[in-house]
Structure formats: structure tokens, C-alpha cells
């Protein structure tokens, strides 16, 4: 029996490391599917372009080339729908295996890779397997030759026959395609906005995320297409509303930067439409929640100019001005808040801070106002 340490051939984290050097990595993962994007790298299918179908993502067009093109013979470009592309990738990964004998030397890394299977070495970390050792038992009078892998999976150490390990991985790959085929409903299902709105009203931000998390990447791409530019105002407003709910949910769940990016995308869809004021209000509120009161002033002002409910926005704007020590502007916002129907107890802290800072000057000004009224 021989034992080989697999430290030299295991590939833990390879996909994430490659992703660090690809600017569009996250968008590609969200559109194509993280596992399928990894499959494309393993099979040598290099994606060159995506034409996103907002209504039916399965019909998204994938342009790709296979293999590394030679200088004098460029690879032939190919085009498939996303559904067919995924099937092609899975078919390539499930082709029959070629069994090569185990290495005879610890230093023969290439033979070790070929014995286990390069594709399986790359697929293993995608499904949480970390390979540790290979145990090779040569054939004898009573025992047939065998290769066993010692590996960890979800914190548990396992010992699997090499063929059993390959079967497991192939099953994972098949299941990936089955899940994608069963769940190919449109990633931009506008009917989800109503459900997300109900979830937001009850404070269930996690549910909002579950419903709408797949929206930003395809919508960011779609916005740059001619079809996206010609989108009907009603659809724009509904998309913007959904992005507003998602952005706020991200902020509430501790992802303010991502939330702001989503809200800015929503503002692009909203333009100056009926939901634009709400998007600007949400963006200003997100900035206040992270202590960026100065940055929040612009979006909140814009929200008011677009017709946001003054009772919601003026108090926030007053607080933003106070944090920037712009007390006269804050005083104006307090007065506007009162005019909008905000109850006095809700403004006590703001009024106290303004009075403490302006002191006698504020008293004199109030006296002049009363005199003028008299």
C-alpha cells in the first residue's frame, strides 16, 4: 500500500482566486450561474458576450469560444441559448472517464493528477470537497487493486473509493443542471414586487432578498441595451420599486454599500417617474444610517423636489443638516416638518440642539417674527 499527499494537486479556492482578476465575475456568476461559470472554465469554454433576455433568462444568448486559440488559427465563435449552453457544459463534464494507473513516484504530480482526473480535482472544491491523501493498494492474490481518497466535506473526514468519489461529483453536476432546468423562471419576475412589498412592511428583509436578489446584475446589463432604453414607463416604475425594496433590505441586513448600488440602479430605472422620489429618499436614508449625513442631503432634497411625502423626508433632512452643523438650514427643515404635520415630540431633540447652538440669536429672531405678525 502506498500513500500520496495531495497538497500539490488539490485546487481549493481556485475559482474564487480567478474571480478576483475578472471585473465582471459577479455579474457572470449571477447570469450564467456560479457553478456553470466554473464549468465553463473547466471545459475551456470562454464566454465572450452575453445578450440577456429579461423575460426568460433561459433564452439569454451566450457567445463563446472553446479552447485557447492558436495565433494562426483563431477559435471559431459559437452561440447558444443559456439553457443549451448549460447542457453543453454538463455533457462535456459527464463524458466517459479515462482511467490511468497511479503514479509510481511521489514527485510525479502530473501522473497523480491524471489518475484522479483533472476535471474532478477542479470540481471537488466547487462542491465543498478538500482532498487530503490518496491511498493506493496494489493487486494481490486476495485483493484487487484500489485507489481511495481521504478528504474532508462539510467538516467531516471521509474515505471514498476513487470511483465512488467520481460518481458523487458527477451526481452533483447532474443535479446542478436539474435545478437550473426546474428553476428557469424569469429572474426578473415583476409579480414578485408585490410580495416583496408585503415582506418589507412586516420587516422581513431576508424574504425581500430571497425574492429579488437575482435582479441587479441582469438589470444593469439590460439597462444598457436598446430594449432597456425603450422600456415602457409602467415597467420602469415597477422595476425601480423592486430595486428600492431590495436596496433597503440590503442596508437593513448589514450590506449598505451593496444596498446603495442597488438603489442607484433603481434611480436610473425610475428616471423622474412616480417612484423616483421614494428611491432618492431610500438612498438618503441609507447614507444617514452609515453616518454620511453630508452626502445624504442631496438625495433627500431631490426626493422632496420630486414630491416625496414631506412628513417623511423633512425630519431626516433636518437631522442631516444638524450633523453637518448647518443650524439655520436645520431650523428651516424643522419648520417645514411642522407644516407637514410632524408631531412636536418627534422634533424635540432637533429643536433642543438648534436652540443650544443659536441661543439668543434665535430668541431675537423669534421676537422679530412675532412682532411682524402683530
GUTORLUM-16258 format. One line per field, with one value per residue (C-alpha): residue number from 1; x, y, z. Coordinates in steps of 0.1 Angstrom, whole numbers, m for minus. Layout:
// residues N
n	(NUM / ...)
east	(X / ...)
north	(Y / ...)
up	(Z / ...)
This chain:
// residues 374
n	(1 / 2 / 3 / 4 / 5 / 6 / 7 / 8 / 9 / 10 / 11 / 12 / 13 / 14 / 15 / 16 / 17 / 18 / 19 / 20 / 21 / 22 / 23 / 24 / 25 / 26 / 27 / 28 / 29 / 30 / 31 / 32 / 33 / 34 / 35 / 36 / 37 / 38 / 39 / 40 / 41 / 42 / 43 / 44 / 45 / 46 / 47 / 48 / 49 / 50 / 51 / 52 / 53 / 54 / 55 / 56 / 57 / 58 / 59 / 60 / 61 / 62 / 63 / 64 / 65 / 66 / 67 / 68 / 69 / 70 / 71 / 72 / 73 / 74 / 75 / 76 / 77 / 78 / 79 / 80 / 81 / 82 / 83 / 84 / 85 / 86 / 87 / 88 / 89 / 90 / 91 / 92 / 93 / 94 / 95 / 96 / 97 / 98 / 99 / 100 / 101 / 102 / 103 / 104 / 105 / 106 / 107 / 108 / 109 / 110 / 111 / 112 / 113 / 114 / 115 / 116 / 117 / 118 / 119 / 120 / 121 / 122 / 123 / 124 / 125 / 126 / 127 / 128 / 129 / 130 / 131 / 132 / 133 / 134 / 135 / 136 / 137 / 138 / 139 / 140 / 141 / 142 / 143 / 144 / 145 / 146 / 147 / 148 / 149 / 150 / 151 / 152 / 153 / 154 / 155 / 156 / 157 / 158 / 159 / 160 / 161 / 162 / 163 / 164 / 165 / 166 / 167 / 168 / 169 / 170 / 171 / 172 / 173 / 174 / 175 / 176 / 177 / 178 / 179 / 180 / 181 / 182 / 183 / 184 / 185 / 186 / 187 / 188 / 189 / 190 / 191 / 192 / 193 / 194 / 195 / 196 / 197 / 198 / 199 / 200 / 201 / 202 / 203 / 204 / 205 / 206 / 207 / 208 / 209 / 210 / 211 / 212 / 213 / 214 / 215 / 216 / 217 / 218 / 219 / 220 / 221 / 222 / 223 / 224 / 225 / 226 / 227 / 228 / 229 / 230 / 231 / 232 / 233 / 234 / 235 / 236 / 237 / 238 / 239 / 240 / 241 / 242 / 243 / 244 / 245 / 246 / 247 / 248 / 249 / 250 / 251 / 252 / 253 / 254 / 255 / 256 / 257 / 258 / 259 / 260 / 261 / 262 / 263 / 264 / 265 / 266 / 267 / 268 / 269 / 270 / 271 / 272 / 273 / 274 / 275 / 276 / 277 / 278 / 279 / 280 / 281 / 282 / 283 / 284 / 285 / 286 / 287 / 288 / 289 / 290 / 291 / 292 / 293 / 294 / 295 / 296 / 297 / 298 / 299 / 300 / 301 / 302 / 303 / 304 / 305 / 306 / 307 / 308 / 309 / 310 / 311 / 312 / 313 / 314 / 315 / 316 / 317 / 318 / 319 / 320 / 321 / 322 / 323 / 324 / 325 / 326 / 327 / 328 / 329 / 330 / 331 / 332 / 333 / 334 / 335 / 336 / 337 / 338 / 339 / 340 / 341 / 342 / 343 / 344 / 345 / 346 / 347 / 348 / 349 / 350 / 351 / 352 / 353 / 354 / 355 / 356 / 357 / 358 / 359 / 360 / 361 / 362 / 363 / 364 / 365 / 366 / 367 / 368 / 369 / 370 / 371 / 372 / 373 / 374)
east	(0 / 13 / 0 / 3 / m1 / m24 / m13 / 5 / m26 / m56 / m73 / m92 / m102 / m92 / m125 / m125 / m89 / m96 / m127 / m105 / m90 / m122 / m141 / m174 / m170 / m200 / m223 / m213 / m220 / m254 / m265 / m249 / m249 / m219 / m214 / m219 / m194 / m170 / m179 / m172 / m136 / m131 / m142 / m123 / m155 / m146 / m176 / m171 / m205 / m240 / m272 / m296 / m332 / m350 / m383 / m368 / m332 / m330 / m331 / m302 / m277 / m242 / m213 / m183 / m152 / m137 / m100 / m71 / m69 / m37 / m21 / m27 / m60 / m84 / m110 / m144 / m170 / m202 / m236 / m262 / m290 / m282 / m302 / m284 / m250 / m255 / m265 / m234 / m212 / m227 / m225 / m187 / m181 / m200 / m181 / m166 / m135 / m101 / m86 / m48 / m26 / m15 / 19 / 50 / 67 / 57 / 72 / 51 / 25 / 11 / 5 / m12 / m35 / m43 / m50 / m76 / m88 / m81 / m118 / m125 / m97 / m113 / m149 / m141 / m139 / m170 / m189 / m170 / m146 / m110 / m87 / m61 / m44 / m46 / m42 / m32 / m35 / m19 / m35 / m26 / m38 / m69 / m74 / m79 / m61 / m78 / m74 / m90 / m92 / m91 / m109 / m130 / m165 / m186 / m161 / m163 / m134 / m143 / m126 / m140 / m130 / m119 / m147 / m172 / m158 / m161 / m197 / m206 / m191 / m209 / m241 / m236 / m231 / m263 / m282 / m269 / m285 / m317 / m320 / m314 / m339 / m366 / m360 / m356 / m385 / m376 / m351 / m370 / m404 / m423 / m450 / m426 / m426 / m460 / m448 / m416 / m435 / m456 / m425 / m409 / m439 / m436 / m398 / m389 / m359 / m345 / m376 / m372 / m336 / m348 / m373 / m353 / m316 / m312 / m323 / m294 / m269 / m292 / m310 / m277 / m269 / m304 / m304 / m276 / m295 / m318 / m347 / m338 / m338 / m372 / m388 / m424 / m428 / m450 / m424 / m396 / m415 / m422 / m386 / m374 / m398 / m385 / m349 / m358 / m372 / m341 / m317 / m333 / m333 / m295 / m289 / m310 / m292 / m258 / m248 / m250 / m226 / m244 / m277 / m267 / m255 / m289 / m307 / m286 / m296 / m332 / m329 / m316 / m347 / m370 / m357 / m382 / m411 / m436 / m413 / m381 / m388 / m390 / m357 / m339 / m355 / m343 / m308 / m306 / m318 / m292 / m264 / m277 / m276 / m239 / m231 / m227 / m251 / m235 / m239 / m275 / m285 / m285 / m307 / m331 / m335 / m341 / m366 / m386 / m384 / m399 / m428 / m419 / m442 / m428 / m437 / m411 / m383 / m381 / m372 / m344 / m331 / m332 / m310 / m286 / m282 / m277 / m249 / m232 / m237 / m258 / m283 / m302 / m309 / m319 / m343 / m360 / m364 / m379 / m404 / m413 / m417 / m442 / m461 / m462 / m479 / m449 / m458 / m438 / m425 / m408 / m388 / m378 / m341 / m336 / m352 / m331 / m299 / m308 / m317 / m285 / m264 / m282 / m291 / m300 / m299 / m328 / m347 / m343 / m353 / m385 / m393 / m390 / m413 / m439 / m436 / m441 / m471 / m485)
north	(0 / 35 / 68 / 101 / 136 / 156 / 191 / 196 / 188 / 199 / 231 / 246 / 281 / 282 / 296 / 324 / 333 / 336 / 357 / 383 / 391 / 393 / 426 / 411 / 380 / 386 / 396 / 365 / 342 / 357 / 355 / 322 / 306 / 303 / 266 / 268 / 296 / 273 / 245 / 267 / 274 / 237 / 227 / 255 / 274 / 310 / 333 / 364 / 380 / 377 / 390 / 389 / 381 / 398 / 380 / 345 / 341 / 306 / 324 / 346 / 343 / 331 / 338 / 317 / 300 / 267 / 262 / 285 / 299 / 295 / 326 / 315 / 297 / 316 / 296 / 295 / 316 / 297 / 309 / 291 / 300 / 299 / 267 / 249 / 263 / 248 / 214 / 215 / 221 / 193 / 170 / 177 / 171 / 138 / 122 / 88 / 88 / 75 / 55 / 59 / 40 / 56 / 72 / 52 / 82 / 109 / 135 / 125 / 152 / 150 / 113 / 119 / 145 / 122 / 92 / 112 / 132 / 168 / 177 / 161 / 180 / 212 / 202 / 190 / 224 / 236 / 211 / 215 / 186 / 192 / 163 / 152 / 119 / 91 / 56 / 31 / m6 / m28 / m60 / m92 / m128 / m119 / m82 / m63 / m30 / 0 / 38 / 56 / 93 / 107 / 140 / 164 / 176 / 199 / 194 / 156 / 134 / 107 / 79 / 71 / 48 / 69 / 56 / 64 / 99 / 104 / 92 / 116 / 145 / 136 / 134 / 169 / 181 / 164 / 179 / 213 / 211 / 197 / 226 / 251 / 235 / 233 / 269 / 287 / 311 / 346 / 362 / 394 / 383 / 416 / 398 / 394 / 431 / 429 / 400 / 418 / 449 / 429 / 414 / 448 / 461 / 434 / 439 / 406 / 419 / 384 / 375 / 406 / 395 / 359 / 373 / 400 / 392 / 380 / 413 / 437 / 420 / 413 / 446 / 466 / 449 / 452 / 490 / 495 / 477 / 494 / 474 / 486 / 522 / 518 / 502 / 513 / 538 / 513 / 486 / 510 / 521 / 486 / 476 / 507 / 500 / 464 / 477 / 502 / 475 / 453 / 482 / 490 / 453 / 451 / 481 / 467 / 434 / 450 / 455 / 492 / 495 / 469 / 485 / 519 / 504 / 487 / 520 / 539 / 514 / 518 / 556 / 550 / 530 / 554 / 585 / 613 / 589 / 584 / 562 / 583 / 604 / 572 / 559 / 592 / 591 / 555 / 564 / 594 / 573 / 546 / 573 / 586 / 551 / 548 / 583 / 601 / 629 / 654 / 630 / 624 / 660 / 659 / 628 / 640 / 674 / 657 / 634 / 665 / 682 / 651 / 650 / 627 / 627 / 658 / 643 / 615 / 635 / 669 / 654 / 633 / 664 / 683 / 657 / 656 / 694 / 692 / 667 / 690 / 719 / 738 / 750 / 776 / 750 / 725 / 751 / 756 / 718 / 717 / 744 / 725 / 693 / 710 / 724 / 688 / 675 / 660 / 660 / 682 / 653 / 638 / 670 / 676 / 666 / 686 / 717 / 714 / 712 / 742 / 763 / 753 / 764 / 795 / 807 / 844 / 849 / 825 / 842 / 876 / 862 / 847 / 880 / 898 / 872 / 877 / 915 / 913 / 891 / 915)
up	(0 / m9 / 3 / m16 / m1 / m23 / m12 / m45 / m67 / m47 / m60 / m31 / m38 / m75 / m87 / m62 / m70 / m107 / m99 / m82 / m116 / m136 / m133 / m144 / m123 / m101 / m129 / m149 / m119 / m113 / m150 / m160 / m126 / m104 / m109 / m146 / m149 / m131 / m155 / m185 / m172 / m165 / m200 / m217 / m229 / m228 / m227 / m249 / m247 / m232 / m245 / m216 / m221 / m192 / m197 / m200 / m188 / m203 / m237 / m228 / m257 / m248 / m272 / m265 / m279 / m269 / m262 / m264 / m300 / m319 / m333 / m369 / m363 / m341 / m323 / m340 / m321 / m311 / m299 / m278 / m255 / m218 / m214 / m242 / m231 / m196 / m212 / m234 / m203 / m183 / m212 / m216 / m179 / m179 / m208 / m201 / m179 / m189 / m161 / m159 / m135 / m102 / m101 / m91 / m75 / m51 / m74 / m104 / m99 / m135 / m132 / m99 / m115 / m144 / m121 / m101 / m131 / m137 / m140 / m106 / m90 / m102 / m95 / m59 / m42 / m61 / m40 / m8 / m11 / 1 / m10 / 16 / 6 / m20 / m7 / m34 / m27 / m54 / m65 / m47 / m46 / m24 / m31 / m63 / m69 / m55 / m50 / m21 / m14 / 21 / 20 / 41 / 33 / 54 / 83 / 82 / 71 / 45 / 29 / m6 / m33 / m63 / m85 / m58 / m54 / m92 / m91 / m63 / m82 / m114 / m95 / m82 / m117 / m130 / m101 / m109 / m144 / m130 / m105 / m132 / m156 / m129 / m117 / m150 / m144 / m152 / m129 / m134 / m124 / m119 / m100 / m71 / m63 / m46 / m24 / m16 / m6 / 18 / 33 / 37 / 55 / 81 / 84 / 68 / 48 / 44 / 24 / 2 / m5 / m14 / m38 / m56 / m51 / m87 / m102 / m101 / m125 / m154 / m149 / m150 / m183 / m197 / m190 / m215 / m243 / m268 / m254 / m219 / m231 / m247 / m217 / m210 / m181 / m161 / m163 / m154 / m123 / m112 / m117 / m98 / m70 / m66 / m66 / m40 / m17 / m24 / m17 / 16 / 26 / 18 / 41 / 69 / 66 / 70 / 34 / 30 / 1 / m19 / m10 / m23 / m56 / m60 / m51 / m76 / m103 / m93 / m97 / m132 / m140 / m122 / m140 / m130 / m128 / m99 / m78 / m82 / m50 / m30 / m44 / m35 / 0 / 5 / m7 / 16 / 45 / 37 / 38 / 71 / 85 / 78 / 92 / 58 / 66 / 42 / 13 / 23 / 19 / m19 / m24 / 3 / m13 / m47 / m31 / m18 / m52 / m68 / m45 / m17 / 14 / 33 / 66 / 60 / 44 / 62 / 96 / 80 / 62 / 95 / 112 / 82 / 84 / 122 / 119 / 94 / 118 / 94 / 121 / 101 / 74 / 101 / 116 / 82 / 79 / 114 / 104 / 72 / 93 / 115 / 85 / 71 / 102 / 121 / 158 / 181 / 203 / 172 / 168 / 204 / 200 / 169 / 183 / 215 / 196 / 174 / 204 / 223 / 193 / 181 / 216 / 219 / 182 / 178 / 206 / 189 / 156 / 171 / 186 / 153 / 137 / 164 / 161 / 123 / 128 / 153)
